[in-house]
């Protein structure tokens, strides 16, 4: 069963507020960080899926073409392999690998991005 905080509700200066123990606050903060990390990972996976889909679309269109660069008529297996290799190489160069959990344009802070 999931942990659920037991906040106390108070009325402070005319506004409703919630009071948590330090342990409950730390747990909630930890859960928030985990959710943020999962969101970053989900975004990275979506980018990878989009790039893979684009590469597969290019491969499919290359396989459907009847013009072979070697002039054999149709697409020879060797030419198809070379075409696929070029497409995959171009896509790999266009989307450089980043260390897991990092965001584009952001460098990890001191301690590898972990809070001090």
C-alpha positions in Angstrom: 0.0 0.0 0.0 1.3 3.5 -0.8 2.3 5.8 1.9 -0.1 8.7 2.5 0.9 11.7 4.6 -1.4 12.8 7.4 -1.3 16.6 7.2 -2.8 18.7 9.8 -5.0 21.6 8.6 -4.7 24.9 10.3 -6.0 28.4 9.8 -3.2 31.0 9.7 -3.6 34.7 9.1 -7.0 34.2 7.5 -5.8 31.5 5.1 -6.1 27.7 5.3 -2.7 25.9 5.5 -1.4 22.4 5.9 1.3 21.4 8.4 3.6 18.4 7.7 6.2 16.8 9.9 9.8 17.1 8.6 9.8 13.4 7.8 6.6 13.7 5.8 7.9 16.7 4.0 11.1 14.9 3.0 9.1 11.9 1.7 6.9 14.2 -0.4 10.0 16.0 -1.7 11.6 12.7 -2.6 8.4 11.6 -4.4 8.4 14.9 -6.3 12.0 14.4 -7.5 11.2 10.9 -8.6 8.2 12.1 -10.6 10.4 14.7 -12.2 13.1 12.2 -13.2 10.4 9.9 -14.7 9.0 12.8 -16.7 12.5 13.5 -18.1 13.0 9.8 -19.0 9.5 9.7 -20.6 10.5 12.8 -22.7 13.8 11.1 -23.8 11.9 7.9 -24.8 9.4 9.9 -26.8 12.3 11.7 -28.6 13.9 8.3 -29.3 10.7 6.8 -30.6 10.1 9.8 -32.9 13.6 9.5 -34.3 13.2 5.7 -34.7 9.9 6.1 -36.5 11.4 8.7 -38.9 14.3 6.3 -39.6 12.0 3.4 -40.3 9.9 5.6 -42.6 13.0 6.4 -44.6 14.0 2.8 -44.7 10.6 1.7 -45.9 10.6 4.4 -48.7 14.1 3.3 -49.7 13.0 -0.4 -49.9 9.9 0.6 -52.0 12.0 2.4 -54.6 12.8 0.5 -57.7 15.9 2.4 -58.6 19.1 0.8 -57.5 22.3 2.9 -57.5 24.3 0.1 -58.9 22.0 -0.1 -62.0 20.8 -3.7 -61.6 17.1 -2.7 -61.7 15.2 -3.1 -58.5 17.0 -2.7 -55.2 19.8 -5.2 -54.7 20.3 -6.6 -51.2 23.8 -5.1 -50.9 22.5 -1.6 -52.0 19.6 -1.9 -49.6 21.9 -2.7 -46.7 24.1 0.2 -47.6 21.1 2.5 -47.8 19.9 1.4 -44.4 23.4 1.8 -42.9 23.5 5.4 -44.3 20.1 6.2 -42.9 20.8 4.8 -39.5 24.2 6.5 -39.4 22.6 9.9 -40.3 20.0 9.5 -37.5 22.5 8.5 -34.9 24.6 11.5 -35.8 21.5 13.8 -35.6 20.6 12.7 -32.1 23.7 12.3 -30.0 23.4 10.1 -26.9 23.2 11.9 -23.6 23.9 10.4 -20.2 20.7 9.1 -18.7 18.7 11.6 -16.7 20.4 14.7 -18.2 18.5 17.3 -20.2 19.6 18.9 -23.4 21.5 22.1 -22.8 21.9 21.5 -19.0 24.9 20.3 -17.3 24.7 18.3 -14.1 25.4 20.3 -11.0 28.0 19.5 -8.3 27.7 16.0 -7.1 26.3 14.7 -10.4 23.1 16.7 -10.3 22.1 15.5 -6.8 21.0 18.1 -4.3 23.6 19.2 -1.8 
